[in-house]
Amino acid sequence: MKTHLVKIFVFFLMVIAFGCGGNTSNKRSSAITEIPGKNMLSVKSMHDDLSVLWSVVRELHPGYGFYTSPADLQRAYDKTYSSIKSPLSEGQFIDLIYPLLCELRCGHTQLKHSALFKPSASEKASHLPFKVLVRNHHVWITLHQTAEVNTGDEIININGIPVSAVIDHGYGLYCGDGYAETFKELFLSEYDGFEDACNKCYHWKGPYQLKLRTANGAIKNINVKAADGIMAEDPKLKPVDNFANWAVDKGIPDSRLRFFKKTATAWFSAPPFAYADTVVYKNAFASIREKGIKNLVLDLRHNTGGDIRVATQLLSYLADSSFNMVKDVKSRVADLAHNRFSKYFDTTVTQGFVLGFKTGDKEGNWYHINATPTFGRIYGLFQLAEKDHFNGNLIVLIDGATFSSGALLTAALKAQRKNVKFIGRETAGTEEGCNGVTLQKLTLPNTKIVVDFPWMRVVSVAKNPVKGRGIMPDYVVNYKPEDVARNNDVDLRKAMSLVR
C-alpha cells in the first residue's frame, strides 16, 4: 500500500498545474481548406465530440464566463459547429476548434492529437527560410537561410496576405490566459507559431512572395524558396557572450548560479519548479550568503510553472516576512471526482485528486478546495527560511513565458517584498490568478483527441491586479531582431545597469 501511494504521489506532482497565460484575441476565419487523405473524420463524429467538449466546458471549466461572457462563448461555439460541413483530417479538426477554446482565455486548456495519430504525407509542413520576431503585430526577420533577406528586415506581407492577418490566425493556434499578448508573441516567434500559421491556415508550400521593409526604409519585393536545411547564424552578427564576466558556482547544477566578478552581485536561474530544486535553493542561498551578495538577479524567464510547493520554498528565501503563496483555490462543482463526464477523464489523475484534495464550503457560485495531508499545504502563513534568507536588492527577470506557478510566485513577490524590481515583459500568467491545480486529460469519445483540462481556479495574493493582465515589469525591455540573432541578453544588461 505504501509503494502504491508513493507512485500516486509522484504522478500527482507531475499533474499539478497552477496555470496562467496570454491574450487570445482571435479573428481567424473558420474556413479551413480540406486536404485530401485517408482516415478523414466524419461530420457526425466531429459534431458529437464538439458537443461533448462544449458541455464539459459549460459545466466544469473554471474559466467559463470569466474573461469571455457565456453569450459570446455560445456564439463562438455555434459558429464552430456550423462550420463543420465536410470530412476533415484530425489536424484540421484541431485547428478548427482551437479558436473556440482560445475564447476561454485559459493557458492550460490545450488540444493534443489522439494517441495513434500519424500525419499524412499531404499534411507535411513546409518550412520558412527564416526565423522571425513578432511584436505589436509586426514581424521582423532574425536568423535566415537565404541571402536574399537580412536580419532586421520587416515583413509587410507574404503571398499578398498582410502579416497582421497571419498573426491574427496564429493567435488562435494555442490558448493563453487573459488579455496580454506577450505569450502569443513569444509562441509565434520562438516556437515557430508564425510558420505554423502559414502552414495550417494558408497551406503555403513555397516559394514565398515577400514584401519587405529594409532597415533603411526601402521597400522591396522578392521570392524565396522554402527552407531545405538548418538555419544558420548571420556571419555579420557576432554572437554575444552574456556571461563573459561571471563566475559559475560549480556546486549548483546547470550553471544556475553565477557571480559577477569583483562585485557583490549574483544571478540565479529558477526554471520550472521540480522537487529536486528544494536542495538547489538550500545550497544556492547558502553560497549567496557566504559570498556577501547584496544584489540578486532572479531569472524567472521561461519559468512555465511546476510544483507550487517548490515555488513556496523559493519564496521563503525572498519574502519580507511570513507569507502566503495563493489566496484561494476553488471549483465550480461540489464533487469534481464524480461529475457526469467522469468516463471521459483520466481515472489515474482523478485518483490523485481524491488523495490530494477535498471540497469545502460553498461561497457564491464556487466551492472552496482544501488540500489533504497527502498533498501538503497550499495556504499560509508560511514562515521564512530559517537560514540564508536574502535581504538585499532583488531584481526579477520576467517574460511572456513566465507562466503558471512561475507567475503566481511573481505576483506573490510583488505583493510581499518591498525591495524588488521587475525587468522584461508582461508575464504570460495573469496577476490575479489562473486555472489549474489538477490538470486533467479529457479524451473526446469519437476522435480520441485529448484536451488538457484544468479543474480548479487559483486566486493569487496580488493586491490590485488588472483583470486579464499579467504582472507588468517596472522596466519594459523590447528586443530588436539583431538582439535575437546575436543572443544578446538585453534584460540582463538592463538589470546590471540598475546595479551599477
C-alpha positions in Angstrom: 0.0 0.0 0.0 2.9 2.4 0.8 4.5 1.7 -2.6 1.2 2.4 -4.3 0.7 5.7 -2.5 4.3 6.8 -3.4 3.6 6.1 -7.1 0.4 8.0 -7.0 2.1 10.9 -5.1 4.9 11.1 -7.7 2.4 11.1 -10.5 0.5 13.7 -8.7 3.5 16.0 -8.6 3.6 15.8 -12.4 0.0 16.8 -13.0 -0.2 19.8 -10.6 -0.6 22.9 -12.7 -1.2 26.4 -11.5 -1.5 28.0 -14.9 -1.7 31.4 -16.4 -1.3 32.8 -19.9 -1.7 35.4 -22.6 -4.1 37.1 -25.0 -6.1 35.1 -27.4 -8.0 37.8 -29.3 -8.9 35.7 -32.3 -10.1 37.0 -35.7 -9.3 33.8 -37.5 -11.7 32.6 -40.2 -13.5 29.3 -39.6 -12.9 28.3 -43.3 -10.3 25.5 -43.4 -9.1 24.2 -46.7 -9.6 20.5 -46.9 -6.5 18.3 -47.5 -7.4 15.0 -49.3 -6.2 11.9 -47.5 -7.3 8.8 -45.7 -8.9 8.4 -42.3 -10.9 11.6 -42.5 -13.2 12.3 -39.6 -16.9 12.2 -40.4 -19.0 15.3 -39.8 -21.1 13.4 -37.3 -18.1 12.3 -35.2 -16.8 15.8 -35.1 -20.2 17.3 -34.2 -20.7 14.8 -31.5 -17.2 15.4 -30.0 -17.6 19.1 -30.2 -20.9 18.8 -28.3 -19.3 16.8 -25.6 -16.4 19.2 -25.3 -18.8 22.2 -25.1 -21.0 20.5 -22.4 -17.9 19.8 -20.2 -16.7 23.3 -20.6 -20.0 24.8 -19.7 -20.4 22.7 -16.6 -16.9 22.2 -15.2 -14.3 24.6 -16.7 -13.2 27.2 -14.1 -12.6 29.7 -16.9 -16.1 29.5 -18.3 -17.5 33.1 -18.4 -14.5 34.5 -16.6 -13.0 36.6 -19.4 -15.5 36.0 -22.2 -19.2 36.1 -21.5 -21.3 32.9 -21.8 -23.2 34.6 -24.6 -20.1 35.3 -26.6 -18.8 31.8 -25.9 -22.1 30.3 -27.1 -21.8 32.3 -30.3 -18.3 31.1 -30.9 -19.4 27.5 -30.3 -22.4 27.8 -32.7 -20.1 29.3 -35.4 -17.6 26.5 -35.0 -20.3 23.8 -35.0 -22.0 25.1 -38.1 -18.7 25.4 -40.0 -18.2 21.6 -39.9 -19.8 20.7 -43.2 -17.5 18.1 -44.7 -15.0 15.4 -43.5 -11.7 16.8 -42.1 -8.4 15.3 -41.1 -7.6 15.2 -37.4 -5.2 18.1 -37.7 -7.8 20.2 -39.5 -10.4 19.5 -36.8 -8.0 20.5 -34.1 -7.1 23.7 -35.9 -10.8 24.4 -36.4 -11.8 24.1 -32.7 -8.7 25.7 -31.2 -10.0 29.3 -31.7 -13.2 28.3 -29.8 -11.1 27.1 -26.8 -8.9 30.2 -27.0 -12.0 32.3 -26.2 -11.9 30.8 -22.7 -8.5 32.6 -22.4 -7.0 29.8 -20.3 -3.4 28.8 -20.9 -3.8 25.3 -19.5 -6.6 24.3 -21.9 -4.8 22.8 -24.9 -5.5 20.2 -27.6 -3.4 17.2 -28.3 -3.6 14.6 -31.1 -5.1 11.1 -30.4 -2.6 8.5 -29.3 -2.5 6.7 -32.6 -2.3 9.8 -34.8 0.0 9.9 -37.7 0.1 12.8 -40.1 -0.4 12.1 -43.8 2.2 13.0 -46.3 -0.1 15.7 -47.7 -0.1 17.4 -44.3 3.7 17.6 -44.0 4.6 21.2 -43.1 6.7 23.4 -45.2 9.4 25.5 -43.5 10.1 29.2 -44.0 13.8 30.0 -44.8 14.0 32.4 -41.9 13.0 32.9 -38.2 11.0 35.8 -37.0 10.5 38.2 -34.1 6.8 39.2 -33.6 5.9 42.2 -31.6 3.0 44.6 -31.7 1.5 42.8 -34.7 4.7 43.4 -36.7 7.2 40.8 -37.9 11.0 41.1 -38.4 13.5 38.6 -39.7 16.1 37.3 -37.3 18.1 34.3 -38.4 17.8 33.3 -42.1 18.9 30.6 -44.6 18.7 32.7 -47.7 21.0 35.7 -48.6 18.0 37.5 -50.2 16.9 38.7 -46.8 18.7 40.4 -43.9 18.3 40.4 -40.1 16.1 43.3 -39.3 14.0 43.3 -42.5 10.4 43.8 -41.6 7.9 41.6 -43.5 4.9 43.5 -44.7 3.1 40.7 -46.4 3.5 37.1 -47.6 1.9 35.9 -50.8 -0.2 39.1 -50.8 -1.5 38.5 -47.2 -0.7 41.2 -44.6 1.4 39.8 -41.8 -1.1 41.2 -39.3 -3.7 38.7 -40.7 -1.2 35.8 -40.3 -0.6 36.9 -36.7 -4.3 37.0 -36.0 -4.6 33.4 -37.3 -1.6 32.4 -35.2 -3.2 33.8 -32.1 -5.9 31.0 -32.5 -3.4 28.2 -32.6 -2.6 27.9 -28.9 -4.5 29.1 -25.9 -3.4 31.6 -23.3 -4.7 33.3 -20.2 -6.3 36.7 -20.1 -5.7 39.6 -22.5 -1.9 40.0 -22.6 -0.1 39.4 -25.9 3.4 38.7 -24.8 2.8 34.9 -24.6 1.3 34.9 -28.1 4.2 36.9 -29.4 6.7 34.5 -27.9 4.8 31.5 -29.2 4.8 32.9 -32.7 8.4 34.0 -32.6 10.3 31.4 -30.5 8.2 28.2 -31.1 7.6 28.7 -34.8 4.0 29.7 -34.4 4.2 32.1 -37.2 5.3 29.3 -39.5 2.5 27.1 -38.2 0.0 29.8 -39.1 1.4 29.9 -42.6 1.1 26.2 -42.9 -2.2 25.5 -41.1 -4.2 28.5 -42.2 -2.9 29.1 -45.7 -1.1 25.8 -46.6 1.7 27.6 -48.3 4.5 25.3 -49.6 6.8 27.8 -51.2 8.2 29.7 -52.9 7.1 32.6 -50.9 6.5 36.1 -52.3 7.6 38.6 -49.7 7.1 42.4 -49.4 9.8 43.7 -47.1 10.8 47.0 -45.5 14.6 47.1 -45.0 16.4 48.7 -42.1 16.9 51.9 -44.2 13.2 52.1 -45.0 13.3 50.8 -48.6 10.5 48.6 -49.9 11.4 45.5 -51.9 9.5 42.5 -53.3 11.3 39.2 -53.5 10.6 35.5 -54.0 12.3 32.9 -51.6 12.3 29.2 -51.6 11.2 27.0 -48.7 13.9 26.0 -46.2 16.0 23.0 -47.2 18.4 22.7 -44.2 19.4 24.0 -40.8 19.0 27.7 -40.1 22.4 29.3 -40.0 23.6 32.3 -37.9 24.2 35.5 -39.8 28.0 35.7 -40.2 27.9 39.5 -39.9 26.3 39.3 -36.5 28.8 38.1 -33.9 27.1 36.1 -31.0 27.2 37.8 -27.6 28.8 36.1 -24.6 26.3 37.3 -21.9 28.3 35.8 -19.1 31.8 36.9 -20.0 32.5 38.4 -16.7 30.6 36.0 -14.5 31.9 33.0 -12.5 29.9 29.9 -12.2 29.2 28.3 -8.8 30.2 24.7 -9.6 28.2 23.4 -6.7 24.9 24.3 -8.3 23.7 22.2 -11.2 23.3 23.5 -14.8 25.3 26.7 -14.1 22.2 28.2 -12.5 24.1 30.4 -10.0 26.7 32.8 -11.2 28.6 35.7 -9.5 29.7 38.9 -11.3 33.4 39.1 -10.8 34.7 41.5 -8.2 31.2 42.7 -7.2 28.5 41.7 -4.7 26.1 40.7 -7.5 24.7 37.3 -8.3 22.4 35.8 -10.9 20.2 32.8 -10.1 18.0 31.0 -12.6 14.8 29.4 -11.5 13.4 27.2 -14.3 10.1 25.3 -13.9 9.8 24.1 -10.3 10.8 20.4 -9.7 11.1 18.5 -6.4 14.9 18.4 -6.5 15.0 22.3 -6.6 14.5 22.4 -2.8 18.0 21.2 -2.3 19.3 23.6 -5.0 17.7 26.5 -3.2 19.3 25.5 0.1 22.7 25.3 -1.4 22.4 28.3 -3.6 21.3 30.7 -0.9 23.9 29.4 1.4 26.5 30.3 -1.2 24.9 33.7 -1.8 25.2 34.5 1.9 28.8 33.2 2.1 29.8 35.5 -0.9 28.2 38.5 0.8 25.9 39.2 -2.1 23.9 42.4 -1.9 22.3 42.4 -5.4 20.5 39.3 -6.7 19.1 38.9 -10.2 16.5 36.2 -10.1 15.7 34.9 -13.6 12.1 33.7 -13.9 12.0 34.0 -17.7 10.6 30.8 -19.3 9.6 29.5 -15.9 6.4 27.9 -17.1 5.3 26.6 -13.7 5.6 23.3 -11.9 5.1 22.2 -8.3 3.6 25.1 -6.3 5.1 23.7 -3.1 8.6 24.1 -4.5 7.8 27.7 -5.6 6.8 28.2 -1.9 10.2 27.1 -0.8 11.9 29.6 -3.1 9.6 32.4 -1.8 10.7 31.5 1.8 14.2 32.9 1.0 12.9 36.1 -0.6 9.7 37.4 1.1 9.9 40.2 3.7 8.1 38.2 6.4 5.7 35.3 6.9 3.8 35.0 3.6 1.0 33.4 1.6 1.6 31.7 -1.8 -2.0 31.8 -3.0 -5.2 33.3 -1.6 -7.7 30.6 -2.6 -8.4 27.5 -4.7 -11.9 26.8 -5.8 -14.1 24.8 -8.2 -17.5 25.3 -9.9 -18.9 21.9 -8.7 -19.1 20.2 -5.4 -17.7 16.8 -6.5 -15.2 17.0 -9.3 -14.3 13.3 -9.0 -17.8 12.2 -9.7 -19.1 14.6 -12.3 -21.3 13.3 -15.1 -18.4 13.4 -17.6 -16.1 11.2 -15.4 -15.8 8.5 -18.1 -14.1 10.9 -20.4 -11.4 11.9 -17.9 -8.2 10.1 -16.9 -9.0 7.9 -13.9 -5.5 8.0 -12.6 -5.5 11.8 -12.4 -8.9 11.6 -10.7 -7.5 9.2 -8.1 -4.7 11.7 -7.5 -7.2 14.5 -7.0 -9.2 12.4 -4.5 -6.0 11.7 -2.5 -4.8 15.3 -2.5 -7.9 17.5 -2.2 -11.3 17.8 -0.6 -14.2 20.2 -1.2 -15.1 22.7 1.5 -17.8 25.3 1.9 -19.6 26.9 -0.9 -19.2 30.7 -1.4 -21.4 32.2 -4.1 -21.1 30.1 -7.2 -17.8 28.5 -6.1 -16.7 25.7 -3.8 -13.6 26.2 -1.7 -10.9 23.5 -2.2 -8.7 22.3 0.7 -5.6 20.2 0.4 -5.2 16.9 2.3 -2.0 15.9 4.2 -1.1 13.8 1.2 -0.6 16.8 -0.9 0.6 19.2 1.8 -0.2 22.8 2.5 -1.5 25.3 -0.1 -2.4 28.2 2.2 -0.2 30.2 4.5 1.0 31.7 6.6 4.3 30.2 5.6 7.5 31.0 7.5 10.7 32.4 6.1 13.7 30.1 5.6 15.4 29.6 8.9 18.9 30.1 7.3 20.3 32.1 4.5 17.3 34.4 3.8 18.3 37.0 1.2 17.6 40.6 2.4 19.5 42.6 -0.3 18.4 44.2 -3.5 16.3 41.9 -5.7 15.8 42.2 -9.4 13.5 39.7 -11.1 13.6 39.0 -14.9 10.2 38.0 -16.4 8.8 37.4 -19.9 5.9 36.1 -21.9 6.7 32.5 -20.8 6.6 33.3 -17.0 3.5 31.2 -16.6 1.5 29.0 -14.1 3.2 28.8 -10.7 6.0 30.9 -12.1 3.6 33.8 -12.5 2.0 33.1 -9.1 5.4 33.4 -7.5 6.0 36.6 -9.3 2.7 38.0 -8.1 3.5 36.9 -4.5 6.9 38.6 -4.6 5.4 41.8 -5.9 2.8 41.7 -3.1 5.1 40.6 -0.3 8.5 42.1 -0.9 9.3 45.8 -0.8 12.8 45.8 -2.2 12.2 44.3 -5.6 12.2 45.5 -9.3 10.9 43.6 -12.3 12.5 43.7 -15.7 11.4 42.3 -19.1 7.9 41.9 -20.5 4.4 41.3 -19.1 4.1 37.7 -17.8 2.0 35.1 -19.5 0.2 34.3 -16.2 -2.3 36.9 -15.1 -1.6 38.7 -11.9 -5.0 37.9 -10.4 -4.6 34.1 -10.7 -5.3 31.3 -13.2 -6.9 27.9 -13.8 -5.1 24.7 -12.9 -4.1 22.7 -9.8 -5.2 19.4 -11.2 -4.7 19.3 -15.0 -7.0 16.6 -16.3 -6.9 14.7 -19.6 -10.3 14.8 -21.4 -10.5 12.3 -24.2 -13.2 13.0 -26.8 -15.1 9.8 -27.4 -15.1 9.6 -31.2 -12.0 11.2 -32.4 -9.9 10.4 -29.3 -8.4 13.9 -29.4 -7.1 14.8 -25.9 -7.9 18.1 -24.2 -5.7 19.4 -21.3 -8.5 20.4 -18.9 -7.9 22.3 -15.6 -10.3 21.5 -12.8 -9.9 24.5 -10.5 -9.4 28.2 -10.2 -6.5 29.7 -8.3 -6.7 33.2 -6.8 -3.3 34.9 -6.3 -2.3 37.1 -3.4 -2.0 40.2 -5.7 -3.2 43.4 -4.1 -4.5 45.4 -7.0 -4.4 43.2 -10.2 -5.8 44.4 -13.5 -8.2 41.8 -14.8 -6.8 39.7 -17.5 -3.3 41.2 -17.5 0.0 39.7 -16.4 2.5 41.2 -13.9 3.9 44.3 -15.5 7.6 44.9 -15.3 8.9 48.1 -13.8 11.3 48.3 -16.7 9.9 47.1 -20.1 12.6 45.7 -22.4 11.9 45.1 -26.1 14.3 43.0 -28.1 15.4 44.0 -31.6 15.9 41.4 -34.4 19.7 41.8 -34.1 19.5 41.1 -30.3 17.7 37.8 -31.0 20.1 36.8 -33.8 23.2 37.6 -31.6 21.7 36.0 -28.5 22.1 39.4 -26.7 20.5 39.2 -23.2 19.1 42.8 -23.1 17.2 42.0 -19.9 20.3 41.1 -18.0 22.1 44.1 -19.3 19.3 46.3 -18.0 19.5 44.6 -14.6 23.2 45.2 -14.4 22.7 48.9 -15.3 20.5 49.2 -12.3 23.0 47.5 -10.1 25.8 49.8 -11.2 
